[in-house]
Amino acid sequence: MKTLLLIVLCAASLSLASTPNTAHALAFRCDSNLIDVGMHKIEVLKKCGNPAMRDQRVERRRSGMRQSNSQQDASSRQPNKQRLTSQYEQEMEIHVEEWIYNFGPQRFMQLLTFENGQLTKIQDLERGQ
């Protein structure tokens, strides 16, 4: 019984040690305003003011992937072997912006990720300065 308890405690401590330093949140407070996932960046800017840092980039993403099995042609060495093929339906450009708000040493900094102007992710960072 003691061995089982020791194994469980070791596994729990390893899983805690392997978690990243950032935590995801669905919302946070900026003064008395609630900021939550789904808001437009203009709303966040009105409620929180300018962030301490901004970064932006364009990502190309594919959506609507199709996979199908097809027979190889007769000229192939293995004519009866199935082959998996993939086709991409659409490639899109996503405008990604990351903002960091620093609320001072009493609170965690917040990393906000916007995709095409909409808030998609909120992450707690380390304490501010």
SETIFI-361647 format. One record per atom (N, C-alpha, C, O): residue number from 0; residue in one letter; chain; x, y, z. Coordinates in steps of 0.2 Angstrom, whole numbers. Atoms other than C-alpha are relative to their C-alpha. Layout:
BEGIN
     i   aa   ch      c1      c2      c3
   NUM    a    A       X       Y       Z
...
end
This chain:
BEGIN
     i   aa   ch      c1      c2      c3
     0    m    A       4      -6       0
     0    m    A       0       0       0
     0    m    A       4       6       0
     0    m    A       3      11      -4
     1    k    A      -4      -6       0
     1    k    A      14      12       4
     1    k    A       4       1      -7
     1    k    A       5       7      -9
     2    t    A      -3       0       6
     2    t    A      22       8     -12
     2    t    A      -4       3      -5
     2    t    A      -2       7      -9
     3    l    A       5      -3       5
     3    l    A       6      12     -22
     3    l    A       0       8       1
     3    l    A      -1      12      -3
     4    l    A       0      -7      -1
     4    l    A       5      29     -13
     4    l    A       6       4      -2
     4    l    A       5       9      -5
     5    l    A      -6      -3       2
     5    l    A      23      33     -16
     5    l    A       0       1      -8
     5    l    A       2       6     -11
     6    i    A       1       0       7
     6    i    A      20      29     -35
     6    i    A      -5       6      -2
     6    i    A      -3      10      -7
     7    v    A       5      -5       2
     7    v    A       5      40     -36
     7    v    A       2       7       2
     7    v    A       2      12      -2
     8    l    A      -3      -7      -1
     8    l    A      14      55     -27
     8    l    A       5       2      -5
     8    l    A       5       7      -7
     9    c    A      -6      -1       5
     9    c    A      29      53     -39
     9    c    A      -3       2      -6
     9    c    A      -1       7     -10
    10    a    A       3      -1       6
    10    a    A      17      53     -54
    10    a    A      -3       7       0
    10    a    A      -3      11      -5
    11    a    A       4      -6       0
    11    a    A       7      68     -48
    11    a    A       6       6       0
    11    a    A       5      11      -3
    12    s    A      -5      -5       0
    12    s    A      23      78     -44
    12    s    A       4       1      -7
    12    s    A       5       6      -9
    13    l    A      -2      -1       6
    13    l    A      30      74     -61
    13    l    A      -4       3      -5
    13    l    A      -2       7      -9
    14    s    A       5      -3       5
    14    s    A      14      79     -70
    14    s    A       0       8       2
    14    s    A      -1      12      -3
    15    l    A       0      -7      -2
    15    l    A      15      96     -60
    15    l    A       6       3      -3
    15    l    A       6       9      -5
    16    a    A      -6      -3       2
    16    a    A      33      99     -64
    16    a    A       0       1      -8
    16    a    A       4       5     -10
    17    s    A       0       0       7
    17    s    A      30      96     -83
    17    s    A      -5       5      -3
    17    s    A      -5       6      -9
    18    t    A       5      -5       3
    18    t    A      16     109     -85
    18    t    A       4       6      -1
    18    t    A       8       8       2
    19    p    A      -3      -6       2
    19    p    A      21     125     -94
    19    p    A      -2       5       5
    19    p    A      -6       5       9
    20    n    A       0      -5      -5
    20    n    A      23     141     -84
    20    n    A      -6       5      -2
    20    n    A      -8       9       2
    21    t    A       6      -4       1
    21    t    A       8     149     -93
    21    t    A      -6      -4       1
    21    t    A      -7     -10       0
    22    a    A       7       3      -1
    22    a    A     -10     146     -89
    22    a    A      -5       3      -5
    22    a    A      -5      10      -6
    23    h    A       5      -3       4
    23    h    A     -25     149    -101
    23    h    A      -6       2       4
    23    h    A      -7      -2       9
    24    a    A       6      -3      -4
    24    a    A     -39     159     -95
    24    a    A      -6       2      -5
    24    a    A      -4       3     -11
    25    l    A       5      -2       5
    25    l    A     -56     163    -103
    25    l    A      -2       7       1
    25    l    A      -5      10      -3
    26    a    A       2      -8      -1
    26    a    A     -57     181     -95
    26    a    A       5       2       5
    26    a    A       8      -2       9
    27    f    A      -3      -3      -6
    27    f    A     -48     193     -84
    27    f    A      -3       7       1
    27    f    A      -7       9      -4
    28    r    A       2      -6      -1
    28    r    A     -51     210     -77
    28    r    A       5       5      -1
    28    r    A      11       5       0
    29    c    A      -4      -5       1
    29    c    A     -44     226     -83
    29    c    A      -4       6       3
    29    c    A      -9       9       1
    30    d    A       4      -5      -5
    30    d    A     -49     239     -69
    30    d    A      -6      -3       2
    30    d    A      -6      -9       4
    31    s    A       6       3      -2
    31    s    A     -67     236     -67
    31    s    A      -4      -4      -6
    31    s    A      -9      -6      -6
    32    n    A       3       3       6
    32    n    A     -70     229     -85
    32    n    A       2      -7      -1
    32    n    A       8      -9       1
    33    l    A      -2       7       1
    33    l    A     -71     211     -89
    33    l    A       2      -1      -8
    33    l    A      -2       1     -12
    34    i    A      -3       2       6
    34    i    A     -61     205    -104
    34    i    A      -1      -7      -1
    34    i    A       2     -11       3
    35    d    A       1       8       1
    35    d    A     -66     188    -112
    35    d    A       1      -2      -7
    35    d    A       1       3     -11
    36    v    A      -1       3       7
    36    v    A     -62     177    -127
    36    v    A      -6       2      -4
    36    v    A     -12       1      -2
    37    g    A       5      -1       5
    37    g    A     -72     182    -142
    37    g    A      -1       8      -1
    37    g    A      -4      10      -6
    38    m    A       1      -7       0
    38    m    A     -71     201    -139
    38    m    A       4       3      -6
    38    m    A       9      -1      -8
    39    h    A      -4      -3       6
    39    h    A     -65     212    -154
    39    h    A       6       4       4
    39    h    A       5       7       9
    40    k    A      -6      -4      -3
    40    k    A     -48     221    -151
    40    k    A      -1       7       1
    40    k    A       2      10       6
    41    i    A       2      -7      -1
    41    i    A     -56     238    -152
    41    i    A      -3       1       7
    41    i    A      -2       5      10
    42    e    A       4       0      -6
    42    e    A     -67     234    -137
    42    e    A       6      -1       6
    42    e    A       5       3      11
    43    v    A      -5       1      -5
    43    v    A     -51     228    -127
    43    v    A       4       6       0
    43    v    A       6       8       6
    44    l    A      -3      -6       0
    44    l    A     -42     243    -132
    44    l    A      -3       6       4
    44    l    A       0      10       7
    45    k    A       4      -6      -3
    45    k    A     -56     255    -126
    45    k    A       0      -2       8
    45    k    A       1       3      12
    46    k    A       1       2      -7
    46    k    A     -57     245    -109
    46    k    A       7       0       3
    46    k    A       7       2       9
    47    c    A      -7       1      -3
    47    c    A     -38     242    -106
    47    c    A       5       5      -2
    47    c    A      10       6       2
    48    g    A      -5      -5       2
    48    g    A     -29     256    -115
    48    g    A       5      -4      -5
    48    g    A       4     -10      -6
    49    n    A      -5       3       4
    49    n    A     -13     252    -125
    49    n    A       4      -5       4
    49    n    A       5      -4      10
    50    p    A      -4       5      -3
    50    p    A      -4     236    -121
    50    p    A       8       2       1
    50    p    A      10       7      -3
    51    a    A      -7      -1      -1
    51    a    A      14     236    -115
    51    a    A       4      -2      -6
    51    a    A      10       1      -7
    52    m    A      -4       3       5
    52    m    A      20     226    -130
    52    m    A      -6      -2      -5
    52    m    A     -11      -5      -3
    53    r    A       4       3       5
    53    r    A      12     222    -147
    53    r    A       4      -4      -5
    53    r    A      10      -1      -7
    54    d    A      -3       4       5
    54    d    A      17     209    -160
    54    d    A      -5      -2      -5
    54    d    A     -10      -4      -3
    55    q    A       5       2       5
    55    q    A       9     205    -176
    55    q    A       4      -4      -6
    55    q    A       9      -3      -7
    56    r    A      -2       4       5
    56    r    A      11     192    -190
    56    r    A      -5      -3      -4
    56    r    A     -11      -3      -2
    57    v    A       5       3       4
    57    v    A       2     183    -204
    57    v    A       2      -7       0
    57    v    A       7      -9      -2
    58    e    A      -1       7       0
    58    e    A       0     164    -203
    58    e    A      -5      -2      -6
    58    e    A     -10       0      -7
    59    r    A       4       4       5
    59    r    A      -6     153    -217
    59    r    A      -2      -6       2
    59    r    A       2     -10       5
    60    r    A       3       7      -3
    60    r    A     -18     139    -212
    60    r    A      -4      -3      -5
    60    r    A      -7       0     -10
    61    r    A       4       4       5
    61    r    A     -26     126    -222
    61    r    A      -6      -3       4
    61    r    A      -5      -5      10
    62    s    A       6       3      -3
    62    s    A     -43     120    -218
    62    s    A      -4      -5      -5
    62    s    A      -3      -4     -11
    63    g    A       4       4       5
    63    g    A     -55     107    -225
    63    g    A       4      -6      -3
    63    g    A       3      -7      -9
    64    m    A      -4       5       3
    64    m    A     -42      93    -227
    64    m    A      -4      -7      -1
    64    m    A      -8      -9       3
    65    r    A       4       7       2
    65    r    A     -49      77    -236
    65    r    A       6      -5      -1
    65    r    A      11      -4      -4
    66    q    A      -5       6       1
    66    q    A     -40      60    -236
    66    q    A      -4      -5      -3
    66    q    A     -10      -6      -2
    67    s    A       3       6       3
    67    s    A     -44      46    -247
    67    s    A       5      -5      -2
    67    s    A      11      -4      -3
    68    n    A      -4       5       2
    68    n    A     -38      29    -251
    68    n    A       0      -1      -8
    68    n    A      -6      -1     -10
    69    s    A       0       1       7
    69    s    A     -33      26    -269
    69    s    A       5      -6      -2
    69    s    A      10      -7       1
    70    q    A      -4       5       3
    70    q    A     -26      11    -279
    70    q    A       6       3      -4
    70    q    A       5       8      -8
    71    q    A      -5      -2       4
    71    q    A      -9      13    -286
    71    q    A      -1      -2      -8
    71    q    A      -4      -7      -9
    72    d    A       1       2       7
    72    d    A      -8      12    -305
    72    d    A       4      -6      -2
    72    d    A       8      -9       2
    73    a    A      -3       7       2
    73    a    A      -3      -4    -315
    73    a    A       7       0      -1
    73    a    A      10      -5      -1
    74    s    A      -7       0       1
    74    s    A      14       2    -319
    74    s    A       4       0       7
    74    s    A      11       0       6
    75    s    A      -4       0      -7
    75    s    A      19       3    -300
    75    s    A       2      -7       1
    75    s    A       0     -12      -2
    76    r    A      -3       6      -2
    76    r    A      29     -11    -293
    76    r    A      -5      -4       4
    76    r    A      -5     -11       4
    77    q    A       5       4      -4
    77    q    A      15     -16    -281
    77    q    A      -7       3      -2
    77    q    A     -10       8       2
    78    p    A       6      -3       2
    78    p    A      -1     -13    -290
    78    p    A      -6      -1       4
    78    p    A     -11       3       4
    79    n    A       6       1      -4
    79    n    A     -13     -19    -277
    79    n    A       0       4       7
    79    n    A      -4       3      11
    80    k    A      -1      -4      -6
    80    k    A      -6      -8    -263
    80    k    A      -4       6       1
    80    k    A      -5      10      -4
    81    q    A       4      -6      -1
    81    q    A     -18       6    -256
    81    q    A       5       6       2
    81    q    A      10       5       5
    82    r    A      -4      -5      -1
    82    r    A     -11      23    -255
    82    r    A      -4       6       3
    82    r    A     -10       7       0
    83    l    A       4      -5      -3
    83    l    A     -17      37    -244
    83    l    A       1       7      -3
    83    l    A       7       9      -3
    84    t    A      -1      -6       3
    84    t    A     -19      54    -253
    84    t    A      -4       5       4
    84    t    A      -9       4       7
    85    s    A       4      -6      -4
    85    s    A     -24      71    -245
    85    s    A       0       6      -5
    85    s    A       4       7      -9
    86    q    A       1      -6       4
    86    q    A     -31      86    -253
    86    q    A      -2       6       5
    86    q    A      -6       4       9
    87    y    A       2      -5      -4
    87    y    A     -33     103    -245
    87    y    A      -5       5      -4
    87    y    A      -4       6      -9
    88    e    A       6      -4       3
    88    e    A     -49     113    -248
    88    e    A       2       7      -1
    88    e    A       1      10      -6
    89    q    A      -1      -7       0
    89    q    A     -43     130    -244
    89    q    A       6       2       5
    89    q    A       7      -1      10
    90    e    A      -6      -3      -4
    90    e    A     -28     140    -238
    90    e    A      -2       7       2
    90    e    A      -4      11      -3
    91    m    A       2      -7      -2
    91    m    A     -32     156    -228
    91    m    A       6       3       4
    91    m    A      11       0       7
    92    e    A      -5      -4      -4
    92    e    A     -21     170    -221
    92    e    A      -4       2       6
    92    e    A      -9       5       6
    93    i    A       2      -2      -6
    93    i    A     -24     173    -203
    93    i    A       4       6       3
    93    i    A      10       5       4
    94    h    A      -4      -5      -3
    94    h    A     -19     190    -195
    94    h    A       0      -1       7
    94    h    A      -5       0      10
    95    v    A      -1       2      -7
    95    v    A     -12     186    -178
    95    v    A       3       6       3
    95    v    A       9       8       1
    96    e    A      -4      -5      -4
    96    e    A      -8     199    -165
    96    e    A       0      -2       7
    96    e    A      -5      -5      10
    97    e    A      -1       2      -7
    97    e    A      -1     196    -148
    97    e    A       1       7       4
    97    e    A       6      11       2
    98    w    A      -1      -6      -5
    98    w    A      -3     210    -134
    98    w    A       2      -3       7
    98    w    A      -1      -8       9
    99    i    A      -2       1      -7
    99    i    A       5     210    -117
    99    i    A      -2       6       4
    99    i    A       0      11       3
   100    y    A       2      -5      -5
   100    y    A      -3     219    -103
   100    y    A       4      -1       7
   100    y    A       4      -7       9
   101    n    A      -4       0      -6
   101    n    A       8     223     -88
   101    n    A      -4       4       6
   101    n    A      -4      10       5
   102    f    A       3      -4      -5
   102    f    A      -2     228     -72
   102    f    A       3       1       6
   102    f    A       1       2      11
   103    g    A      -4      -1      -6
   103    g    A      12     229     -60
   103    g    A       2      -7       4
   103    g    A      -1     -12       2
   104    p    A      -2       6      -4
   104    p    A      20     217     -47
   104    p    A      -5      -4       4
   104    p    A      -4      -9       6
   105    q    A       5       3      -4
   105    q    A       4     213     -38
   105    q    A      -5      -5      -5
   105    q    A      -8      -9      -2
   106    r    A       4       4       5
   106    r    A      -4     205     -54
   106    r    A       4      -4      -5
   106    r    A      10      -2      -6
   107    f    A      -4       3       5
   107    f    A       1     193     -67
   107    f    A      -1       4      -7
   107    f    A      -6       7      -8
   108    m    A       1      -3       7
   108    m    A       4     200     -85
   108    m    A      -4      -5      -4
   108    m    A      -5     -11      -3
   109    q    A       4       3       4
   109    q    A      -8     195     -98
   109    q    A       2       0      -7
   109    q    A       3       5     -10
   110    l    A      -2       0       7
   110    l    A      -4     189    -115
   110    l    A      -7      -2      -4
   110    l    A     -10      -7      -3
   111    l    A       6       1       4
   111    l    A     -19     191    -127
   111    l    A       2      -1      -7
   111    l    A       6       2     -10
   112    t    A      -1       2       7
   112    t    A     -19     183    -144
   112    t    A      -7       1      -4
   112    t    A     -12      -1      -2
   113    f    A       6      -2       5
   113    f    A     -31     190    -158
   113    f    A       1      -3      -6
   113    f    A       7      -3      -9
   114    e    A       0       3       7
   114    e    A     -35     181    -174
   114    e    A      -5       4      -4
   114    e    A     -11       4      -3
   115    n    A       4      -4       5
   115    n    A     -42     193    -188
   115    n    A      -4       4       5
   115    n    A     -10       5       3
   116    g    A       3      -5      -4
   116    g    A     -46     205    -174
   116    g    A      -4      -2       6
   116    g    A      -7       2      10
   117    q    A       4       3      -6
   117    q    A     -55     193    -162
   117    q    A       4      -3       5
   117    q    A       9      -7       3
   118    l    A      -4       3      -6
   118    l    A     -48     188    -145
   118    l    A      -2      -7       0
   118    l    A      -7      -9       1
   119    t    A       1       7       0
   119    t    A     -45     170    -146
   119    t    A       3      -4       6
   119    t    A       1     -10       8
   120    k    A      -3       3      -6
   120    k    A     -34     166    -131
   120    k    A       3       5       5
   120    k    A       5      10       3
   121    i    A      -3      -4      -6
   121    i    A     -29     174    -114
   121    i    A       5      -5       4
   121    i    A       3     -10       6
   122    q    A      -5       4      -4
   122    q    A     -13     167    -105
   122    q    A       2       5       5
   122    q    A       4      10       5
   123    d    A      -3      -4      -6
   123    d    A      -7     172     -88
   123    d    A       8      -1      -1
   123    d    A      10      -7      -2
   124    l    A      -8       1       0
   124    l    A      12     175     -88
   124    l    A       2       1       7
   124    l    A      -2       1      12
   125    e    A      -2      -1      -6
   125    e    A      23     179     -74
   125    e    A      -2       7       3
   125    e    A      -5      11       0
   126    r    A       3      -7      -3
   126    r    A      20     194     -62
   126    r    A       4       5      -3
   126    r    A       9       5      -6
   127    g    A      -2      -6       4
   127    g    A      22     211     -69
   127    g    A       6       4       4
   127    g    A       8       1       9
   128    q    A      -5      -4      -3
   128    q    A      35     224     -65
   128    q    A      -3       7       2
   128    q    A       1      11       4
end
